[in-house]
Amino acid sequence: MTDLKERIAAALREVRDRSLTYTDADDAVLVRRHSRLMSPLVWDLAHVGNYEELWVLRALGGIEPLRPEIDQMYDAFAHPRAERAGLPLLTPREARAYISGVRGRVLDVLDAADLGAPDPLRAGGFAFGLAVQHEHQHGETMLATLQLSGRAGLVRDGEPPPGRSGGPAEVLVPGGPFLAGTDALPWAYDNERPAHLVEVPAFWIDRLPVTNERFAEFVADGGYTDPRWWDPAGYRWRREGEVTAPLFWTRDGGRWWRTRFGRTEPVPPEEPVQHVSWYEADAYARWAGRRLPTEAEWEKACGWDRAAGRALLYPWGDGPPGPQHAGLGHRAARPAPAGAYPAGASPCGAEQMIGDVWEWTSSWFRPYPGFRAFPYREYSEVFFGRTHRVLRGGSWATHPDAVRTTFRNWDLPVRRQIFAGFRTARAAGPEEC
Ligand SMILES: [Fe+2]
C-alpha cells in the first residue's frame, strides 16, 4: 500500500470511530427528533454510509447498489431534517450493520484503486476524501444535535489550554492582491476552486475572536433592543423570536449562565462567544463601530504570506494542525479561551483563525470565477446566492481533515445551533497602507 492509501485508511478508521462514539447511546436517544432543525442521530449514521456507498463504491468502484431501496430515505434533498424521524429508517443496529458492510467493500476498492489516475474521482483519492470529510461534517452536526438534546453524559469533555492576555486588539493586513482558493489541494471541494487573484485594500482585523465578556457588554448596553445596530430582517427575526442573548444563555442571580451538553455553568468570560446567528454577529460589529470581515479579508488574514507571495495551507504554515496550533478535533467540548494558541498565529499576527469557533463573514455564499460543480450540483451550487452567509475556519468540533485556510462553510443568517462566533474588522486609513 502506498503512503496515500495508508493515510486514507487511517482517516476512514478515525472518522468511523468518531461516528460510532457519538451514537453510542440508547436507541431511544438515537431515533428521537431532538430538534426540528436536526435529523435523528440514527439518520446521520446511516446517511454517512449511504454517501460513502454512492461516491466510493458506485461512482468510483462501479459496484452495484447494496440496498437501493434505502437511497431515497437517506437523500438529504428528498426529506427536510424536521421530517426524517417520521421515515421508516434503519434501526440503530441495522444502520451499524449497513455502514460496516459498506466500509468493508470501500477498503477493497481502496486497495485496488489507482490514485494516480487522471480521473478526478481517483486523483489524489478525491472520492475517499469526500467520504472522510463528509462524515466528519456529520460528526459536527451530531454534536450540535447532542447539544440541542439537553442530555448530560453523552459527550466527552477535555481541558483546553489556558488563555493569554495582553497583545494588540487588532492587526493590520496590508493592501494588495492575494491568491484566494486553491487548484492544488486534492481534497478541496468544488467551491474552493479555482485559485484566483483578489484585490483586497488594507484593513484591520481583530487579533482574536470576540469573547463572551465583550459580547455580554453588547447585551448589557441594550444592543439587542436597539434597531440602529441591526439589519432590518435581523431585527424582525430577533423580535419575533424574542432573542435577547446567545442561544443556550440564561440570566440568573445577576449573571449569565449557559447550558453546555446538558450541564449549566457560568458563562466563561474569556472564551470566544458561540451559538450566535449572523444577525447577532453583524449587530455586535455595528455596535462596536466596526463590521464583519468579508470572506476574502478573512482568508487573506488567515493564510496569505506576503513575504513569500503565496497562501499557506494553515495560518502557521503548511504543516498539519497540532494541539499547539488550534482547537480542533473535539479535544475539549468547547472553544479554548482567547489567546490560547500563540503558535497558531497567521503571518499578519491573527490568532485562532482555525478552530475554536466558526467565524461568520459578511459575504454571501457565491461561486468563485470559473467555478465548476463537482462531483454533484447539490454539494455547493444549489446554495449559491443571497441566502447563505459564509463561515470560515472551523470550530472545536471540526476535525483537522475537514478544514484549511481555503475551506468555505455556509449557513442561513438565523442559524445558532452551529458552533459559530466571529471577529470584527475595519478599513485601514490611507496612511496605514
Ligand atoms: Fe450529508
Residues whose N, C-alpha, C, O or C-beta is under 5 A from the ligand:
A	BS01	LIG	none
